[in-house]
Amino acid sequence: MTTLAATVVLVAGGAVGASAEQAQAAAAQDTSAVRAALRRVVDSGAPGVFAVIRDHGNPELDRSSAIGKADLDGTPMNADWRFRVGSNTKMFTSVLVLRLAEQGRIDLDKPLRDYLPEGTLPQSWPITARQAMEHRAGVYDHTNSLLGQNGEETTDAFEKRIRNSVYEPKDLVAMSVERGLQYTPGAAYSYSNTGYVLMGMAAEHLTGRPYAELLREQIFEPLKLRQTSFTVPEKGITGPRITGYLTNDDRSKPLLDSTEQTASWIWSAGGIVSSASDLDRFLTALLAGSSGGLISDGSLRQMASVLPTSTAKISYGLGLREIALSCGKVLGHGGIVQGYQTQTFATPDGKRTVVLFANASNNGAVTQSLTNTLEPAFCSRAAASPAPRRSLTGKKSGSHVVPAVEDTRI
């Protein structure tokens, strides 16, 4: 933590006691590199993009950069508006589960089936909540069945099975169960949205309260997250919002407006709508542990106790992803849901947060360019050009490219 604290000081642009002029100069340099990275996101095919950077130790270094359009009508991108956060939702779900663990209502290392409605999981499945939250339970990801393929989503699948369809959480789990366990629980890492649907179901079963109410009462209202909501299966986003777009399967057709969708197919794994300022507030409170009011210091240590994944520079804990940048490690999550993608990360002490957003999905170039923006946002330097795929396996050193991680679809 001492090393990481020193990193934060360097990231901020100078040692403690630096003059306002020095701080402003550092901010200007940092903003230039960030804006250059954001332009590459737009050049890759996103209508618009923004970065919101908050330095809670030195507000003079706070800054926001927006490029491009919030919709194809030409409305400028606005970093204050609402959007779908995708798998950033997993951090919120993890908080609910860790709070239950603190109350002794769930043991993360006992069979998860005991904390779910009877019959949800087969009696022969030994998976635990911890394994599900770490993506190490061997649970098949039901989203692959709904999309009809592994990889980026298609507009055909979106219109047939996603936009207007309403799924019950138990039915999503059933899609996974019928495929059987994919490997011995705990033996490997494989990203699975179904694990977080199970955690949302467990929270409801143990409390007798709807998932949406738990979010509102335990997280949204205490933190005053006034732009954050979970309204699945309502399709619209109320208030000022950014329009999300999918690249059409038929490339001769324009981008498809995917803003309105039920999000029931991803539920507690990706259904929250929020804003950059609310995501900053949430992640800052989360990483503050007991003083943040969400979870205890002990629970935070569990969430941040990461294990390696199959992707170089990426590790995963309990709903928290760790990424190794050139200037140190950051904690948070990313999320992609049709038309939207977000990266929400912070230094482990929570002093600097970065929220990156683009209103396009199913475009690997946009995903990689947006992820690369983490490097200049935290480290005041431009990320390298995308490296050959073999460099993402750790076989080639010296690159500051941040791998586009395994939830590139959701």
C-alpha positions as CSV (number, residue, x, y, z in Angstrom):
1,M,0.0,0.0,0.0
2,T,3.0,2.3,0.6
3,T,4.1,1.8,-2.9
4,L,0.7,2.3,-4.3
5,A,0.3,5.5,-2.3
6,A,3.5,6.8,-3.8
7,T,2.2,5.9,-7.2
8,V,-0.9,8.0,-6.6
9,V,1.3,10.9,-5.8
10,L,3.2,10.5,-9.0
11,V,0.0,10.1,-11.0
12,A,-1.4,13.3,-9.5
13,G,1.5,15.2,-11.1
14,G,3.9,15.9,-8.2
15,A,4.9,15.4,-4.6
16,V,2.9,16.6,-1.6
17,G,3.0,20.4,-1.4
18,A,3.4,21.0,-5.1
19,S,2.2,24.4,-6.2
20,A,-1.1,25.0,-7.9
21,E,0.8,25.9,-11.1
22,Q,2.6,22.6,-11.1
23,A,-0.7,20.8,-10.5
24,Q,-2.4,22.6,-13.3
25,A,0.5,21.9,-15.7
26,A,0.4,18.2,-14.8
27,A,-3.4,18.2,-15.4
28,A,-2.9,19.9,-18.8
29,Q,-0.4,17.3,-19.8
30,D,-2.6,14.5,-18.6
31,T,-5.7,15.9,-20.4
32,S,-3.8,16.1,-23.7
33,A,-2.8,12.4,-23.6
34,V,-6.3,11.4,-22.5
35,R,-8.0,13.3,-25.3
36,A,-5.7,11.8,-27.8
37,A,-6.7,8.3,-26.6
38,L,-10.4,9.3,-26.7
39,R,-10.0,10.5,-30.3
40,R,-8.8,7.0,-31.2
41,V,-12.0,5.6,-29.7
42,V,-14.1,7.8,-32.0
43,D,-11.9,7.0,-34.9
44,S,-12.5,3.3,-34.2
45,G,-16.3,3.7,-34.7
46,A,-17.9,5.1,-31.5
47,P,-20.3,8.1,-32.1
48,G,-19.0,9.6,-28.8
49,V,-16.8,9.0,-25.8
50,F,-15.8,10.6,-22.5
51,A,-13.4,10.4,-19.6
52,V,-14.1,11.6,-16.1
53,I,-11.1,11.7,-13.8
54,R,-11.5,12.6,-10.1
55,D,-8.5,13.1,-7.8
56,H,-10.0,13.0,-4.3
57,G,-6.7,14.1,-2.8
58,N,-6.3,17.2,-5.0
59,P,-9.6,18.4,-6.6
60,E,-7.5,20.8,-8.8
61,L,-6.6,17.8,-10.9
62,D,-10.3,16.8,-11.5
63,R,-11.1,16.9,-15.2
64,S,-13.6,15.7,-17.8
65,S,-13.2,15.3,-21.5
66,A,-15.9,14.5,-24.0
67,I,-15.5,14.0,-27.7
68,G,-18.1,13.2,-30.4
69,K,-21.9,12.8,-30.1
70,A,-24.4,11.5,-27.6
71,D,-26.7,10.6,-30.5
72,L,-26.7,10.5,-34.2
73,D,-28.8,13.6,-34.4
74,G,-25.6,15.5,-33.5
75,T,-26.1,16.2,-29.8
76,P,-22.7,16.7,-28.2
77,M,-21.5,13.9,-25.9
78,N,-22.3,14.9,-22.3
79,A,-20.4,13.2,-19.4
80,D,-23.2,14.2,-16.9
81,W,-25.9,12.1,-18.6
82,R,-27.1,8.6,-17.8
83,F,-26.2,5.3,-19.5
84,R,-26.3,1.5,-19.1
85,V,-23.3,0.3,-17.1
86,G,-23.3,-3.4,-18.0
87,S,-21.1,-5.6,-15.9
88,N,-20.2,-2.7,-13.6
89,T,-23.4,-4.0,-12.0
90,K,-21.4,-7.0,-10.6
91,M,-19.7,-4.7,-8.1
92,F,-23.1,-3.6,-6.7
93,T,-24.3,-7.2,-6.5
94,S,-21.1,-8.2,-4.7
95,V,-21.7,-5.5,-2.1
96,L,-25.1,-7.0,-1.4
97,V,-23.7,-10.5,-1.0
98,L,-20.8,-9.4,1.2
99,R,-23.2,-7.5,3.5
100,L,-25.2,-10.7,3.9
101,A,-22.0,-12.6,4.7
102,E,-21.2,-10.0,7.4
103,Q,-24.6,-10.7,9.0
104,G,-23.9,-14.4,9.0
105,R,-26.7,-15.1,6.5
106,I,-24.5,-16.7,3.8
107,D,-21.2,-18.5,4.1
108,L,-19.2,-17.9,0.9
109,D,-17.5,-21.2,1.1
110,K,-20.5,-23.5,1.6
111,P,-22.6,-25.0,-1.2
112,L,-24.4,-22.1,-2.9
113,R,-27.5,-24.3,-3.5
114,D,-28.3,-24.0,0.2
115,Y,-28.9,-20.2,-0.2
116,L,-31.1,-20.4,-3.3
117,P,-34.8,-21.5,-3.9
118,E,-35.0,-25.2,-3.8
119,G,-34.2,-26.8,-7.1
120,T,-32.3,-23.9,-8.6
121,L,-29.1,-25.9,-8.7
122,P,-28.7,-29.7,-8.7
123,Q,-27.9,-31.3,-5.4
124,S,-24.8,-32.7,-6.9
125,W,-23.3,-29.3,-7.7
126,P,-20.7,-28.4,-5.0
127,I,-20.2,-24.8,-6.2
128,T,-19.8,-22.0,-3.6
129,A,-20.7,-18.3,-3.7
130,R,-17.1,-17.4,-3.6
131,Q,-16.4,-19.5,-6.7
132,A,-19.3,-18.0,-8.5
133,M,-18.2,-14.5,-7.7
134,E,-14.6,-15.3,-8.8
135,H,-15.9,-16.8,-12.1
136,R,-14.3,-20.1,-11.0
137,A,-17.5,-22.2,-10.5
138,G,-17.5,-23.9,-13.8
139,V,-21.0,-22.5,-14.6
140,Y,-21.9,-22.1,-18.2
141,D,-22.6,-18.5,-19.3
142,H,-26.3,-18.5,-20.3
143,T,-25.7,-15.4,-22.4
144,N,-24.0,-17.5,-25.1
145,S,-27.2,-19.4,-25.6
146,L,-29.3,-16.3,-26.0
147,L,-26.9,-14.7,-28.4
148,G,-26.4,-17.9,-30.3
149,Q,-22.6,-17.5,-30.5
150,N,-19.5,-16.7,-28.4
151,G,-18.1,-13.3,-29.0
152,E,-19.6,-9.9,-29.9
153,E,-23.4,-9.7,-30.0
154,T,-25.3,-9.4,-33.3
155,T,-28.2,-7.0,-34.1
156,D,-30.2,-10.1,-35.3
157,A,-30.0,-11.7,-31.8
158,F,-30.6,-8.4,-30.1
159,E,-33.9,-7.9,-32.0
160,K,-35.0,-11.5,-31.7
161,R,-34.2,-12.4,-28.1
162,I,-32.9,-9.3,-26.2
163,R,-34.6,-6.0,-26.8
164,N,-38.2,-6.9,-25.9
165,S,-37.9,-10.3,-24.3
166,V,-38.5,-10.6,-20.5
167,Y,-36.7,-13.5,-18.8
168,E,-37.1,-14.7,-15.2
169,P,-33.8,-15.1,-13.4
170,K,-34.6,-18.8,-12.7
171,D,-35.0,-19.4,-16.4
172,L,-31.6,-17.8,-17.1
173,V,-30.0,-20.2,-14.6
174,A,-31.9,-23.1,-16.1
175,M,-30.3,-22.4,-19.5
176,S,-26.9,-22.8,-17.8
177,V,-27.8,-25.8,-15.7
178,E,-28.9,-27.8,-18.7
179,R,-25.3,-27.5,-20.1
180,G,-23.8,-29.0,-17.0
181,L,-20.7,-27.9,-15.1
182,Q,-18.0,-26.9,-17.5
183,Y,-15.1,-28.0,-15.2
184,T,-14.4,-28.9,-11.6
185,P,-15.4,-25.9,-9.5
186,G,-12.4,-23.9,-8.4
187,A,-10.1,-25.5,-11.0
188,A,-10.1,-22.7,-13.6
189,Y,-11.2,-19.2,-14.4
190,S,-14.0,-18.6,-17.0
191,Y,-16.1,-15.5,-17.0
192,S,-19.8,-16.3,-16.4
193,N,-22.6,-13.8,-16.1
194,T,-24.8,-16.7,-14.7
195,G,-22.8,-16.7,-11.5
196,Y,-24.0,-13.2,-10.8
197,V,-27.6,-14.0,-11.6
198,L,-27.2,-16.7,-9.0
199,M,-25.9,-14.1,-6.5
200,G,-28.8,-11.8,-7.1
201,M,-31.2,-14.7,-6.6
202,A,-29.5,-15.7,-3.4
203,A,-29.8,-12.1,-2.1
204,E,-33.5,-12.1,-2.8
205,H,-34.1,-15.6,-1.3
206,L,-32.2,-14.8,1.9
207,T,-33.9,-11.4,2.5
208,G,-37.3,-12.0,1.0
209,R,-36.9,-8.7,-0.8
210,P,-36.6,-7.9,-4.5
211,Y,-33.1,-7.3,-5.9
212,A,-34.1,-3.8,-7.0
213,E,-35.2,-2.8,-3.5
214,L,-32.0,-4.1,-2.0
215,L,-30.0,-2.0,-4.3
216,R,-32.0,1.1,-3.6
217,E,-32.2,0.7,0.2
218,Q,-28.6,-0.5,0.8
219,I,-26.6,1.3,-1.9
220,F,-28.4,3.9,-4.0
221,E,-30.2,5.9,-1.2
222,P,-27.4,5.8,1.5
223,L,-24.8,7.1,-1.1
224,K,-27.3,9.5,-2.7
225,L,-26.8,8.0,-6.1
226,R,-29.6,10.0,-7.6
227,Q,-28.8,9.1,-11.2
228,T,-28.6,5.3,-10.6
229,S,-31.5,2.9,-10.9
230,F,-32.4,-0.7,-11.6
231,T,-35.7,-0.8,-13.5
232,V,-35.5,-4.2,-15.3
233,P,-37.6,-5.0,-17.3
234,E,-38.6,-1.4,-18.1
235,K,-37.0,-0.6,-21.4
236,G,-36.4,3.2,-21.3
237,I,-33.8,5.3,-19.5
238,T,-35.5,8.3,-17.8
239,G,-34.0,11.8,-17.7
240,P,-31.1,13.1,-19.8
241,R,-29.4,10.0,-21.3
242,I,-26.9,9.0,-23.9
243,T,-28.1,6.9,-26.9
244,G,-26.4,3.6,-27.3
245,Y,-25.6,2.1,-30.7
246,L,-24.9,-1.4,-32.2
247,T,-23.0,-1.9,-35.4
248,N,-25.5,-3.4,-37.7
249,D,-24.9,-6.9,-39.0
250,D,-25.6,-5.5,-42.4
251,R,-22.8,-3.0,-42.7
252,S,-24.6,-1.1,-45.4
253,K,-27.2,-0.1,-42.8
254,P,-26.6,2.7,-40.2
255,L,-25.8,2.0,-36.5
256,L,-28.8,0.5,-34.6
257,D,-30.2,2.5,-31.7
258,S,-30.2,-0.1,-28.9
259,T,-31.1,2.3,-26.0
260,E,-34.5,0.8,-25.3
261,Q,-34.1,-2.8,-24.0
262,T,-35.4,-4.8,-21.1
263,A,-32.0,-5.9,-19.8
264,S,-33.7,-8.8,-18.2
265,W,-31.4,-11.3,-20.0
266,I,-28.5,-10.0,-17.9
267,W,-30.4,-8.9,-14.7
268,S,-28.1,-8.7,-11.6
269,A,-25.1,-9.3,-13.8
270,G,-25.5,-6.1,-15.8
271,G,-28.8,-4.3,-15.6
272,I,-28.0,-1.1,-13.8
273,V,-28.3,2.4,-15.3
274,S,-26.1,5.1,-13.8
275,S,-23.8,8.1,-14.5
276,A,-20.1,8.9,-14.3
277,S,-20.5,10.9,-11.1
278,D,-22.5,8.2,-9.4
279,L,-20.0,5.5,-10.4
280,D,-17.2,7.6,-9.0
281,R,-19.1,8.0,-5.7
282,F,-19.9,4.3,-5.5
283,L,-16.4,3.1,-6.2
284,T,-14.9,5.6,-3.9
285,A,-17.2,4.5,-1.0
286,L,-16.5,0.8,-1.8
287,L,-12.8,1.2,-1.6
288,A,-13.0,3.1,1.6
289,G,-14.1,-0.1,3.4
290,S,-15.8,0.5,6.8
291,S,-15.5,4.3,6.5
292,G,-17.3,4.2,3.2
293,G,-20.5,2.8,4.8
294,L,-21.0,-0.1,2.3
295,I,-18.9,-3.0,3.5
296,S,-16.4,-3.7,6.3
297,D,-12.6,-3.5,5.9
298,G,-12.6,-7.3,6.1
299,S,-15.1,-7.7,3.3
300,L,-13.2,-5.2,1.1
301,R,-10.1,-7.3,1.6
302,Q,-12.0,-10.3,0.4
303,M,-13.3,-8.5,-2.7
304,A,-9.8,-7.2,-3.5
305,S,-8.1,-10.6,-2.9
306,V,-7.6,-11.3,-6.6
307,L,-6.5,-14.4,-8.5
308,P,-4.8,-14.5,-11.9
309,T,-6.9,-14.9,-15.0
310,S,-6.0,-16.2,-18.4
311,T,-5.4,-12.7,-19.6
312,A,-2.0,-11.0,-18.8
313,K,-2.2,-8.0,-16.5
314,I,-5.7,-8.9,-15.4
315,S,-6.7,-10.5,-12.1
316,Y,-10.1,-11.0,-10.5
317,G,-11.5,-11.0,-7.0
318,L,-15.1,-11.0,-5.7
319,G,-16.7,-8.7,-8.3
320,L,-13.6,-6.5,-8.5
321,R,-11.1,-6.7,-11.4
322,E,-7.5,-5.7,-11.0
323,I,-5.5,-4.3,-13.9
324,A,-1.7,-3.8,-13.9
325,L,-0.8,-0.5,-15.5
326,S,2.7,0.9,-16.0
327,C,2.3,3.1,-12.9
328,G,0.7,0.5,-10.6
329,K,-2.5,-1.5,-10.2
330,V,-6.1,-0.3,-10.3
331,L,-9.3,-1.8,-9.1
332,G,-12.8,-1.7,-10.5
333,H,-14.8,-3.2,-13.3
334,G,-15.8,-2.8,-16.9
335,G,-19.1,-3.3,-18.6
336,I,-20.5,-3.8,-22.1
337,V,-24.2,-4.1,-22.8
338,Q,-25.8,-3.5,-26.2
339,G,-24.8,0.0,-27.3
340,Y,-22.8,1.0,-24.3
341,Q,-19.4,0.3,-22.7
342,T,-17.8,1.6,-19.6
343,Q,-14.6,1.2,-17.6
344,T,-14.7,2.3,-13.9
345,F,-11.5,2.0,-12.0
346,A,-9.6,3.6,-9.1
347,T,-6.3,3.4,-7.3
348,P,-6.6,0.9,-4.5
349,D,-6.8,3.7,-1.9
350,G,-9.7,5.2,-3.9
351,K,-8.0,8.6,-4.2
352,R,-8.1,8.7,-8.0
353,T,-11.1,7.3,-10.0
354,V,-11.5,7.1,-13.7
355,V,-14.8,6.5,-15.6
356,L,-14.4,5.9,-19.3
357,F,-17.5,5.6,-21.6
358,A,-18.4,5.1,-25.3
359,N,-21.8,4.7,-26.8
360,A,-21.0,1.8,-29.0
361,S,-20.6,-1.9,-28.5
362,N,-20.0,-5.1,-30.7
363,N,-16.9,-3.3,-32.0
364,G,-13.6,-4.7,-30.9
365,A,-11.6,-1.7,-32.0
366,V,-13.7,0.6,-29.9
367,T,-13.3,-1.7,-26.9
368,Q,-9.6,-1.9,-27.2
369,S,-9.2,1.8,-27.7
370,L,-11.4,2.7,-24.7
371,T,-9.5,0.2,-22.5
372,N,-6.2,1.7,-23.6
373,T,-7.3,5.1,-22.3
374,L,-6.9,3.8,-18.7
375,E,-3.1,4.1,-19.2
376,P,-2.9,7.9,-19.8
377,A,-5.8,8.5,-17.4
378,F,-3.9,7.0,-14.5
379,C,-0.3,7.2,-15.6
380,S,-0.1,10.5,-17.5
381,R,1.2,8.8,-20.6
382,A,-0.2,7.6,-23.9
383,A,-0.9,3.9,-24.2
384,A,1.1,2.1,-26.9
385,S,-0.5,1.2,-30.2
386,P,-2.4,-2.1,-30.0
387,A,0.1,-4.9,-29.8
388,P,0.0,-8.3,-31.6
389,R,-2.3,-10.8,-29.8
390,R,0.6,-12.8,-28.6
391,S,1.7,-9.9,-26.4
392,L,-1.6,-10.2,-24.5
393,T,-0.5,-13.6,-23.2
394,G,2.5,-12.2,-21.5
395,K,5.0,-13.6,-24.0
396,K,6.2,-10.1,-24.9
397,S,7.2,-7.5,-22.4
398,G,7.4,-3.7,-22.5
399,S,3.9,-2.9,-23.9
400,H,1.6,-0.6,-22.0
401,V,-1.5,-1.8,-23.9
402,V,-4.2,-2.9,-21.5
403,P,-5.8,-6.1,-22.7
404,A,-9.4,-5.9,-23.7
405,V,-10.7,-8.4,-21.1
406,E,-12.9,-11.3,-21.4
407,D,-16.2,-9.6,-20.8
408,T,-15.9,-7.7,-24.1
409,R,-19.5,-8.5,-24.9
410,I,-21.2,-8.0,-21.6
